[in-house]
Amino acid sequence: MERIDLLLTGIGRLVTPVGNAPRYGAEMKEIREIPHAAIAIRDGRIALVGPEADVLHALAGVEIAETLDAGGCLITPGLVDPHTHLVHGGSREHELALKRSGVPYLDILAQGGGILSTVQATRASSEQELYEKARRSLDIMLLQGVTTVEAKSGYGLSLEEELKQLRAAKRLNDTHPVDVVSTFMGAHAVPPEYRGRADEYADLVCEMLPEVAGQGLAEFCDVFCEHGVFTVEQSRRILLAGQRHGLRSKIHADEIQSLGGTELAGEVRAISAEHLLAASDDGLRMLAANGVIPVLLPGTSFNLGLNRHARAREMMDRFNLPVSLSTDYNPGSCPTESMQLVIMLASLNLKMTPEEILTACTINAASAIGRGDRIGSIETGKRADLALFDAPNLAYLPYHFGINHTFGVIKNGNVAVWNRQIAKPRDNGEETIT
């Protein structure tokens, strides 16, 4: 075996799903668990993983550049956050009193608040300001054990403003340890200048697509299919136009009312359908029949004070779907970067087991952004994206809530976080543990 760049020893317990594809239904409970494990990393990928004694035996005589002792930590694949609105201007704490007094989310939007308030703040922000604000959020996510995020545009609602968001996201992907996967969501709301002319604005979104795709600024196209936002027909038109320009479909579907967005996700064979609180049985059957991954966002229903949640147990047990989880980080309905909060809420409100939650936050989340063959599990040949938690076992993560369990993060085989701090560059350009 060639030289090893990094050897992780002293791992108390390693837990991971296996494979390069999403895990369906009952498969989500099937994880590989190795006590007293070790991981050898070469060229940013996992070269060897197994019980520590076996790994050390296999590496006898092999040059090892660096060895780190995990100190008994629990280690999982790096967490994947497959639905965020990372790049935006401003914040919306001024709407908190309205929400707590019972004003519905769509009513706030209709009054020019909600998404439209953030549109105003985003348009007023420079690209550098958007980059810096999002970079701070990415730091928080990294410290939570997250190594890859999806980032949607949708707060510009004009070609140049959408491109500004997408350029900021691309720059973050190029400069930050966390990988940023971009989604074009020009159909997030109807902008004020098109009020009452949603069809015309849907046409404009379709006209934006050649430029977005031509500049290589997004991999996916998303739309908010909901009453008072975009109809099923408008959503279909936008998503199919996106596909013609090489952008795979995602959809905000049936978050508040059952409109038919879940069925549309199946019809257009979207890679994922997201939210799904009001999804119908027929819609869920269509997801299952067409290989669409549900992305559930329990932090959003929690923050909005809703008395209902996505039917995760039925999705897994009855419809055999590959559920994934995400923060939905955004400035309005779910202003949190904490995947560990989502882990707790998935246990509490979605009734998911720790094993199902791990699968939903790793291989299934990676598959929801087209990366299940590269990340999402700890296996030979996969990218060395790892999260180290100061926890004795997997169940401890949702059990002991309200704190950050992350001790360390390895990203692409490099130490990104150690001893709960982000690694700083050395003078020679390498990373150093602080």
matplotlib code that plots the C-alpha trace (Angstrom):
import matplotlib.pyplot as plt

x = [0.0, 1.2, 1.8, -1.1, -1.7, -3.8, -4.6, -7.4, -7.2, -8.9, -12.4, -14.8, -17.5, -17.9, -21.5, -22.4, -24.9, -23.4, -23.7, -23.8, -27.6, -30.4, -31.7, -35.4, -37.9, -36.8, -33.2, -32.8, -32.3, -29.4, -26.1, -22.6, -21.2, -17.5, -16.3, -12.7, -12.3, -9.6, -9.6, -6.7, -7.0, -5.0, -5.5, -8.7, -10.3, -10.8, -8.1, -8.9, -11.6, -12.2, -11.4, -8.2, -6.2, -7.0, -6.2, -2.9, -1.9, -2.7, -0.6, 2.5, 5.5, 3.4, 4.6, 2.0, 2.3, 0.1, -1.8, -4.6, -6.2, -10.0, -10.1, -13.0, -15.3, -18.3, -17.6, -20.1, -20.0, -20.0, -23.5, -25.2, -27.7, -29.7, -32.1, -31.0, -31.5, -27.9, -27.3, -29.6, -29.6, -31.1, -33.1, -36.8, -37.0, -39.5, -42.1, -41.8, -44.7, -47.0, -46.2, -46.7, -50.1, -51.3, -50.9, -50.4, -47.2, -48.9, -50.7, -47.4, -46.2, -49.3, -48.7, -45.3, -43.4, -41.9, -39.8, -40.5, -39.0, -35.8, -35.9, -35.7, -32.7, -30.9, -31.3, -29.9, -26.8, -23.6, -22.3, -19.5, -21.9, -23.9, -20.8, -19.6, -23.0, -23.3, -19.7, -20.5, -23.4, -21.2, -18.8, -21.6, -22.7, -19.2, -18.9, -22.2, -20.5, -21.9, -19.5, -21.8, -24.8, -27.3, -27.9, -30.9, -31.2, -34.6, -34.2, -33.3, -36.3, -34.6, -31.9, -29.0, -30.0, -30.4, -27.0, -25.5, -26.7, -25.5, -22.1, -21.7, -22.6, -20.0, -17.4, -18.2, -17.9, -14.4, -13.1, -14.8, -14.2, -17.9, -19.0, -21.8, -24.2, -26.3, -29.9, -31.6, -34.9, -36.0, -39.5, -39.5, -42.1, -43.7, -41.8, -43.7, -43.2, -45.1, -47.9, -51.0, -49.0, -47.6, -47.9, -45.7, -43.2, -43.1, -42.2, -39.4, -38.0, -37.9, -36.1, -33.5, -32.6, -30.3, -28.0, -28.0, -27.2, -24.8, -22.6, -22.6, -23.9, -26.5, -27.1, -30.8, -34.0, -36.5, -40.0, -42.3, -45.5, -48.1, -51.4, -50.7, -47.2, -46.9, -49.6, -48.9, -49.0, -46.6, -44.3, -44.4, -43.5, -40.5, -39.2, -39.5, -37.7, -35.0, -34.6, -34.2, -31.2, -29.7, -30.9, -32.4, -35.7, -36.4, -39.7, -41.1, -44.2, -47.4, -45.8, -48.9, -51.8, -52.2, -52.0, -50.5, -46.9, -46.0, -47.7, -45.9, -42.5, -43.3, -44.5, -41.3, -39.1, -37.6, -34.5, -36.3, -39.6, -39.2, -41.4, -44.4, -46.4, -49.7, -48.6, -51.4, -51.2, -51.4, -48.5, -46.4, -47.1, -45.9, -42.7, -42.1, -42.9, -40.5, -37.5, -38.0, -36.4, -38.5, -36.5, -38.2, -37.7, -38.9, -37.3, -39.7, -42.9, -41.4, -40.6, -43.9, -45.7, -47.6, -49.5, -48.7, -45.5, -44.5, -45.5, -42.1, -43.1, -45.7, -43.3, -40.8, -43.1, -46.0, -44.6, -41.0, -39.5, -35.9, -36.5, -33.8, -33.6, -32.4, -32.4, -34.2, -31.9, -33.6, -34.2, -37.9, -39.6, -36.5, -33.5, -31.2, -28.0, -28.2, -28.5, -28.2, -31.5, -33.0, -31.7, -33.5, -36.8, -36.7, -36.7, -39.3, -41.8, -41.1, -40.7, -37.6, -35.0, -31.4, -30.3, -33.0, -31.9, -28.3, -29.2, -31.4, -28.7, -25.9, -26.4, -30.0, -29.3, -26.3, -28.4, -31.0, -28.2, -26.8, -23.7, -24.5, -21.7, -19.1, -20.1, -22.7, -21.0, -17.6, -16.3, -13.1, -12.9, -15.4, -14.4, -13.0, -15.8, -16.2, -17.8, -16.5, -18.9, -18.2, -20.9, -20.7, -23.2, -25.6, -28.7, -26.9, -27.1, -31.0, -31.1, -28.8, -30.3, -29.6, -25.8, -23.2, -21.7, -19.1, -15.5, -13.9, -14.6, -12.5, -13.2, -11.7, -9.1, -8.1, -8.7, -11.4, -12.4, -10.6, -11.2, -14.4, -12.5, -12.1, -8.6, -6.6, -4.2, -0.5, 2.0, 2.8, -0.9, -1.7, -4.2, -3.3, -5.3, -5.9]
y = [0.0, 3.5, 6.2, 7.1, 10.9, 10.6, 7.8, 8.2, 5.9, 5.8, 5.9, 4.8, 3.7, 4.1, 4.1, 4.5, 3.4, 1.6, 1.8, 4.5, 4.9, 6.0, 3.5, 2.8, 2.2, -0.5, -0.4, 2.9, 1.1, -1.0, 0.6, -0.7, -0.3, -0.9, -0.4, 0.6, 1.6, 3.2, 5.0, 5.4, 8.3, 8.9, 11.6, 12.8, 9.4, 6.5, 3.9, 1.5, 1.3, -1.3, -2.5, -0.6, -3.8, -4.9, -1.6, -1.3, -4.8, -4.0, -0.8, -2.5, -1.0, 1.7, 5.3, 7.3, 11.1, 12.0, 10.1, 11.6, 10.0, 10.5, 10.2, 7.7, 9.9, 8.6, 8.9, 9.2, 10.3, 14.1, 15.3, 16.6, 19.4, 19.1, 22.0, 25.5, 29.1, 29.9, 33.1, 36.0, 39.5, 40.7, 38.8, 38.7, 38.7, 41.6, 39.1, 37.0, 38.8, 38.3, 34.6, 34.2, 36.0, 33.4, 35.2, 32.5, 32.3, 32.8, 35.9, 37.5, 36.8, 38.3, 41.5, 42.0, 40.3, 36.9, 36.0, 39.4, 41.2, 39.1, 39.9, 43.6, 43.0, 40.8, 43.2, 45.9, 43.8, 43.6, 40.3, 40.6, 41.3, 38.2, 36.1, 37.2, 36.6, 33.2, 32.3, 32.9, 30.5, 27.9, 28.2, 27.4, 24.4, 23.1, 23.3, 21.2, 18.4, 19.4, 18.9, 19.5, 21.8, 22.6, 26.3, 27.7, 31.2, 32.8, 36.0, 38.1, 37.3, 39.0, 37.6, 39.8, 39.4, 35.7, 35.5, 37.5, 35.0, 32.1, 33.7, 34.1, 30.5, 29.4, 31.5, 29.9, 26.4, 27.4, 29.0, 27.3, 23.8, 22.9, 21.9, 24.1, 22.6, 25.3, 25.3, 28.0, 29.0, 32.1, 30.7, 31.2, 34.0, 36.5, 39.8, 43.0, 44.3, 41.3, 41.3, 39.8, 38.6, 35.3, 33.7, 36.5, 36.0, 32.2, 33.0, 35.3, 32.5, 30.3, 33.0, 33.2, 29.5, 29.6, 32.2, 30.3, 27.0, 28.6, 30.1, 26.7, 28.3, 25.7, 22.0, 22.0, 24.0, 24.4, 26.0, 26.9, 25.1, 26.4, 28.3, 32.0, 31.3, 29.1, 26.7, 23.2, 24.2, 27.1, 24.9, 22.1, 24.7, 26.0, 22.6, 21.1, 24.2, 23.7, 20.1, 21.2, 23.3, 20.4, 21.3, 18.5, 19.2, 19.8, 21.1, 22.7, 20.6, 20.7, 22.5, 24.2, 22.9, 19.8, 21.4, 18.5, 19.4, 16.0, 14.4, 16.8, 15.8, 12.2, 13.2, 15.1, 12.6, 15.2, 14.1, 15.3, 16.7, 18.9, 19.8, 17.5, 18.2, 18.1, 15.5, 13.1, 9.3, 9.4, 11.9, 9.7, 6.7, 8.7, 9.6, 5.9, 4.9, 7.4, 7.3, 10.7, 11.4, 13.1, 15.9, 16.5, 19.7, 19.3, 22.5, 24.5, 23.0, 23.4, 27.0, 27.8, 26.3, 23.9, 21.0, 18.6, 17.2, 15.3, 11.7, 10.2, 6.9, 6.3, 7.4, 4.7, 2.0, 2.2, 3.8, 2.4, 5.8, 6.9, 9.8, 12.5, 15.4, 19.0, 22.3, 24.4, 27.2, 30.5, 33.9, 33.4, 30.0, 28.3, 30.5, 27.8, 26.2, 23.4, 19.9, 18.6, 20.4, 18.7, 15.3, 15.9, 17.0, 14.1, 11.8, 13.8, 14.8, 12.5, 9.4, 8.3, 5.9, 7.0, 4.7, 6.1, 9.6, 8.9, 7.4, 10.4, 12.9, 11.1, 8.7, 9.7, 13.4, 13.0, 11.2, 14.0, 16.3, 13.7, 12.8, 9.4, 7.8, 10.1, 11.0, 9.9, 6.7, 5.6, 3.1, 2.5, 4.8, 7.4, 10.9, 11.2, 13.5, 12.6, 14.0, 13.2, 13.6, 13.6, 11.0, 7.3, 6.1, 7.1, 7.4, 10.0, 12.6, 13.1, 12.1, 14.9, 17.8, 21.5, 21.3, 20.9, 17.4, 18.0, 17.5, 17.4, 17.3, 15.8, 17.3, 15.7, 14.1, 17.4, 18.5, 21.2, 21.2, 19.8, 20.2, 22.2, 24.9, 25.5, 24.8, 27.7, 27.7, 27.2, 29.6, 26.9, 26.8, 23.6, 23.4, 23.5, 22.5, 25.3]
z = [0.0, -0.8, 1.8, 4.1, 4.5, 7.7, 10.1, 12.6, 15.6, 19.0, 17.5, 20.2, 17.7, 14.0, 12.5, 8.9, 6.3, 3.3, -0.4, -3.2, -3.4, -1.1, 1.5, 1.2, 4.0, 6.4, 4.9, 6.6, 9.9, 8.6, 9.5, 9.9, 13.4, 14.3, 17.9, 18.4, 14.8, 12.7, 9.3, 6.9, 4.4, 1.2, -1.4, 0.3, 0.2, 2.5, 1.9, 4.7, 7.5, 10.1, 13.6, 14.8, 15.3, 11.7, 10.2, 12.0, 11.0, 7.3, 7.5, 9.0, 7.2, 5.4, 5.7, 7.6, 7.4, 10.3, 13.0, 15.1, 18.1, 18.1, 21.9, 21.9, 19.8, 17.9, 14.1, 11.3, 7.7, 7.5, 7.7, 4.5, 4.5, 1.2, 1.5, 2.5, 1.5, 2.5, 0.5, 1.5, 2.9, 6.2, 8.7, 9.7, 13.5, 13.1, 11.9, 15.0, 16.8, 13.8, 13.7, 17.4, 17.2, 14.7, 11.4, 8.7, 6.8, 3.4, 4.8, 5.8, 2.3, 0.7, 2.8, 1.3, 4.1, 4.3, 1.2, -0.3, 2.7, 2.2, -1.5, -0.7, 1.7, -0.8, -3.6, -1.4, -0.5, -2.5, -3.7, -1.2, 1.7, 0.7, 0.6, 4.0, 5.6, 4.1, 5.0, 8.7, 8.5, 6.7, 9.6, 12.0, 9.9, 9.7, 13.5, 13.6, 11.7, 8.2, 5.3, 2.3, 1.8, -0.9, -1.4, -3.3, -4.8, -4.9, -3.1, -6.1, -8.4, -11.4, -13.6, -12.3, -8.7, -9.0, -10.7, -7.8, -5.3, -7.3, -7.9, -4.1, -3.6, -6.2, -4.5, -1.2, -2.7, -4.1, -0.8, 2.2, 3.5, 3.2, -0.3, -1.6, -4.2, -6.0, -7.0, -9.1, -7.5, -9.4, -8.8, -5.0, -5.1, -7.4, -7.1, -6.3, -9.8, -11.1, -8.5, -10.1, -13.2, -12.0, -15.4, -16.9, -14.1, -14.7, -18.3, -17.1, -14.9, -18.0, -19.8, -17.0, -17.3, -20.4, -18.6, -15.3, -17.0, -19.5, -16.7, -14.9, -11.7, -10.7, -10.9, -10.0, -10.6, -7.8, -7.5, -4.7, -5.7, -3.2, -3.1, -3.6, -5.1, -8.2, -9.5, -10.6, -14.2, -13.7, -11.7, -14.4, -17.1, -15.1, -14.1, -17.6, -19.0, -16.4, -17.5, -21.1, -20.0, -18.0, -14.5, -12.6, -10.9, -7.2, -5.8, -2.7, -2.6, -0.5, 2.5, 3.7, 1.5, -0.7, -4.1, -6.1, -6.0, -4.7, -7.7, -10.0, -8.5, -9.5, -12.9, -13.8, -12.0, -9.7, -7.8, -4.6, -3.3, -0.2, 2.8, 2.1, 5.2, 3.2, 0.7, -0.4, -0.4, -4.2, -4.3, -2.0, -4.2, -7.2, -5.4, -4.7, -8.3, -9.8, -7.4, -5.9, -2.5, 0.2, 2.0, 5.3, 7.3, 10.9, 12.0, 9.8, 11.2, 14.7, 14.2, 12.6, 15.5, 13.4, 15.0, 12.1, 10.7, 7.6, 7.8, 8.0, 9.6, 6.8, 4.2, 5.4, 6.6, 4.2, 1.1, 1.3, 0.6, 1.2, 3.6, 4.0, 6.5, 6.2, 8.2, 5.6, 6.9, 5.8, 7.4, 7.9, 8.5, 9.9, 10.8, 12.1, 10.8, 13.3, 11.9, 15.4, 16.3, 13.2, 14.5, 17.8, 16.1, 13.8, 16.8, 18.8, 16.1, 13.2, 15.4, 13.5, 15.1, 15.5, 12.7, 10.4, 11.3, 10.5, 7.1, 6.4, 7.2, 5.3, 2.3, 1.6, 1.9, -0.3, -2.9, -2.8, -4.3, -6.6, -4.6, -3.0, -5.0, -3.5, 0.1, 2.7, 4.0, 5.4, 2.9, 0.9, -2.1, -0.9, 0.0, 3.5, 4.9, 8.5, 11.7, 15.1, 18.0, 21.7, 22.3, 23.4, 20.8, 18.1, 20.3, 22.4, 19.7, 19.8, 23.5, 24.8, 23.0, 22.9, 22.7, 19.9, 20.2, 17.4, 18.4, 15.0, 11.3, 8.5, 5.1, 1.9, 4.2, 5.8, 9.4, 9.2, 12.8, 15.9, 19.6, 18.6, 16.7, 13.0, 11.8, 10.7, 7.7, 8.4, 6.8, 4.2, 3.2, 5.1, 7.9, 11.6, 14.6, 17.0]

ax = plt.figure().add_subplot(projection="3d")
ax.plot(x, y, z, "-o")
ax.set_aspect("equal")
plt.show()
